[in-house]
Amino acid sequence: QRGGAVADVYYHSCCGGNTAAADEIWTSPVPGIRPVSDPHCTVCPNYFWNVQLTPAQLGQKAGIGPVVEVNVTQRGPSGRVVRIQLSDDNIQKELTGQEFRRAIGPTVALSTLFRIRADPELDGGSWVVDGSGSGHGVGLCQFGAMAMAEAGSSFRDILEFYFPDLKTGSM
């Protein structure tokens, strides 16, 4: 509850160590939800992930030619990519982190909590995306909540951990 009213709450698979504020992922904040540092979700099989894309593959997914430069221009408080800029030889294209994730494919880029780097040793030059977590990262982390429950935390403890600014009503 937030001020006696029922609050909007969200959940995702795995936060990768930090949950996100809603306005870091979407266009506006959600009252009562703020990021928390989460030491519990390390049990997630997607806690760390990476993907390798050639410049041509990355450019095709982004709608430009082979990518020659990538710059993350903005990160949110949780470290997630908010804005990213990709360039081919002629075009510079800026995307939100979520747009980039959708372009690459949400089953490939599992979250927007990632770093991207060029690796000239791979396939004659590739882009490597090293990431953490799975899903948008806002609100309750399912793997973290599961680990807390298995360690003996009550549902109230779990809700209070992920939503510290909200109060649970009578349940």
N, C-alpha and C positions, 0 to 999 in steps of 0.2 A: 504494500500500500504506500501511496505517496499522498500525504495530507488527507488521509481517510478515503481516498479514491483508489480504485484498482489501477495499478501501474501497467504500462506496456513493458513487457520483458522479452528478451530474445535469447537464443542459444545457438550454439554451433558445435562442430565436432571436436576440434582441438585448437586451443589458442596459441600454442607454440611458446608458452611462458608468460605472455602478457595478453590480457583481453584489450579490446579497443573501445574507444568512445564511438558512439553512433555517428557523430559528425565527421569522424575520421574516415568512415566508410561510405556513408550516405550524405545527403546534403544538409541535414539538420540534426541537432542533438535530440536525444530522448531523455526527458526529465527523469532523474533518479538513477541513471545508468552512467557509470564512469569506469575507466580502466582500472584493473587490478593486476598486480604481479602474481602469477600463478605457478607455484612450484610443484603442483600436483599432476599436471598433464604429461609429464615425461614418459608415462606408460603408453602414450599414443604411438601407434606404428608410423604415423606421419609427422612425428615431432620434428624430424629433419627430413628433407627431401631435396632432390635436385633434378634438373632437366637440362639437356644439351640441345641447342638449336643452331643450325648453320645460319649464316647471315641471310641467305635466300629464304629459308624456312621462317625465320623471325619476321623478315620484311613482308612475306606473303601473308602471314597471319595478321600483321598490322596494317596491311593495305598499302605498302610502299615497296620500293625495290630492296635489294640486299642491304641489310643494316650495317652501317660503318661506324656508328656512334650511338651510345645509349647514356643518358644522364637521368638519374633520379633527381628531380628538381624540388620535391617536397616529401617529407615523411611526417607521419603523425606522431603523437606522444608515445604510442606503443611500438614505434619503429616501422609500422606498415607504410608501404608506398602509397602516397596520396596522389602524386603527379609524376609522370615519367615522360621523357622526351626521346624519341627515336629518330635517327636520320639515315637516309641513304645518300647517294651522291648529289641529289637535287632537292629533296624534300625533307623538311623537319616536321615531325608530327608529335603533338603532345596529347597524352591520354591520361585519364585518371587511373589510379591503381586498379580499380574494379574493371574499367574498360580494357586495360591491358590483360587482366586475368581472363576476362571473357574472350578476348581476341586469341590468346594463346590456347585457351580451353581450360575450364575450371577443373577438369580431371588431370590436367598437366601442371598448371600453376595452381596448386592446391589452396593458396591463400595469397594475400598481398604483403605478407611478412616475408620479404625476400631481399636478396642482393643479387645484382647481375654483373657479370664480369666477362671480359673477352679472354679466351684461352687460345692463343695461336697454335698450340701444340695439338689440339684436338681436330681431327678431320681437316687439317689445313687451315683452321681458324673457325672457332665456334663461339657462341654466346652460351654461358653457363648461368643458370638461375638456381641459386642455393636458397632454399626457403625453409620455413618452419610453420607447422600447424596446418589446419584444414578447415576451410570455411571462412566466414566474414570476421569472426573474432569478437563480435559484440555480445555482451551478457555472459550467460553461463556456458562454461566449457564442459561438454559432456564427458570427455575422458578425465578431466580434472575432478568433476563431480563424482564419477564412478570410483576414482582412486580414493577420494575423501570418504565415500560411503564404505568402501572395503576396509578402510582404516578405522571405522567406527564413528564417523561424524554423522550427526542426525541431519534430516532434511532441512531443519531450521538453520543448523550450522552452515550447511552448504549454501543455502539461499542467502544468508547473511554475509558469507564470504564473497560471493559473486555480485551481490547487490547491496553493498554496505550502506547506501543512502536510503534504502527502502526498509520498511518494517513489515514483518509477517503478521497477518491478522489471525483470528482464531481459526484453526484448522483441525 
